[in-house]
Amino acid sequence: MRIGAGIAVAACVAWAGQAAAETPEPLTLRQAIQIARAHHPTVEAASGDAAATYGRKEQALARLLPFVQGGVTYQPTTPNLIVTPAEARTVLATAGRDTVIDASGNPVVVTCRTPGVGTCQPVAAPPTVWTMRSFWMMDVGLAWTAWDWGRSIQGYRSARDLAAAADAGVRAASQDVSLQVTVAFYGVIAAAEEVAVAQDAVKTYGAHLAQTRALHDQGLRTGIDVATAESAEASVELTLARARSAETAARAQFQVALGVDRWQGWRLVPEPAAFELQADDERNADAPAGALVDAAASRRPEIERLRLQVSGFTRAVSATRGSYLPQLTLSIGPSWAGMGLDALTPNLTGAISLGYPAGGMSPLLVHGQTREAEGNLVGARAQQRATLDAVRSETLTAQASLVAARDELRFTRLLVEAAARQRGLAEGRYTAGVGNVIELYDALLTDVNARFQLVQARLDLASARARLQHALGQGP
């Protein structure tokens, strides 16, 4: 008995675990948006661009700060002197050697001026030596570009504005993805509701077909009634198949909007009143169009991104023009040199230099860079105007869609109520033998279509609300 009880308990635990694993995981719209923002490639690409712009901002900042320069050089060489003609004239031609007697009476070889005068003899050239000798040089120091006609400071300001613009681009990408997820989220729920309506229609039509056949067997209905009922049932079966296909497509679209590889078996949980008319819907639908457009222009991250890009490119033009002029550089640092690491001679050097960077200044190159920066500025300004027009159009279109969806939902509810009454009356008349099959199935079809239209109207309202919120920059 204990063994049998243990097997039963194990089976129950296994069944419970399997049932828990097969239970769909609830997923709210906010959770879906969080998943998309973490996985969607559009947001990842925008984040990568922002990271790159921040790297360029750091590089631009580095040009404003002192920098370290230095190095260690080991240069073994032969000690043969190479004298230029100028050095031979100023050094060797004015130096000689003579032997004199010092105060103690000892002969001493000294360097004298003007060889060939008196007893001063020219210095003989040293022999050529091919043995290499060690020579070390080390230096370290700080250098700072004190002034470069705004090239560094304007370059930093440009990079700073472009980095802020990239941040706004990430926010814009996140809001775009949020809109895609929201519309796809509601689309999956609406597709599931349409499947439920189609399933109920199949059940209803099947019951009427069974009733019609029974009445036909009793001689109370004709064969045309049975044929009509059979064709009507086949029609709603086809509608159910299409609804299921549409639900699969809606799930695939939602999966793409999330940026995930596969459907996780979620059970979508909409927020309360997501498919109902809300106070904000009435207020936005009746708001003056100009006020909505102004609100959208002040909140949309796309507008902020382009404003910062225009500022950044303007500063880039100033920075590029500064390359025509030389820069003032200050540097200071010690150096060491000698034939061995244990016998290095130190020196300290400071410098104030006015000149162009390494490689010099090419007027044609600077002119081309300036034209490129000016072209970027013109393009950014044009894109700014085009985006403002697009935001204005999107806002007005979204408001019009919300107004239409509000009215659509209101009249569709009246249609559903009327169709339900018509269906009830037709079913009663048909059961009583007063109504005919055409009247019955006209009423049934009207009722099914009205319920489908209600699902679509609720979806249109939720989608229109989401699109207007996106247009106004009020996305989640």
Secondary structure as UniProt FT lines:
FT   HELIX           2..22
FT   STRAND          25..28
FT   HELIX           29..39
FT   HELIX           41..62
FT   TURN            63..64
FT   STRAND          67..74
FT   HELIX           85..90
FT   HELIX           92..94
FT   STRAND          96..101
FT   TURN            103..104
FT   STRAND          107..112
FT   TURN            115..116
FT   TURN            118..119
FT   STRAND          121..122
FT   STRAND          136..147
FT   TURN            149..150
FT   HELIX           151..217
FT   TURN            218..219
FT   HELIX           223..258
FT   STRAND          266..269
FT   TURN            272..275
FT   HELIX           279..286
FT   HELIX           289..299
FT   HELIX           301..321
FT   HELIX           322..324
FT   STRAND          327..338
FT   TURN            341..342
FT   STRAND          345..355
FT   TURN            358..359
FT   HELIX           363..431
FT   TURN            432..433
FT   HELIX           437..471
FT   TURN            472..473
//
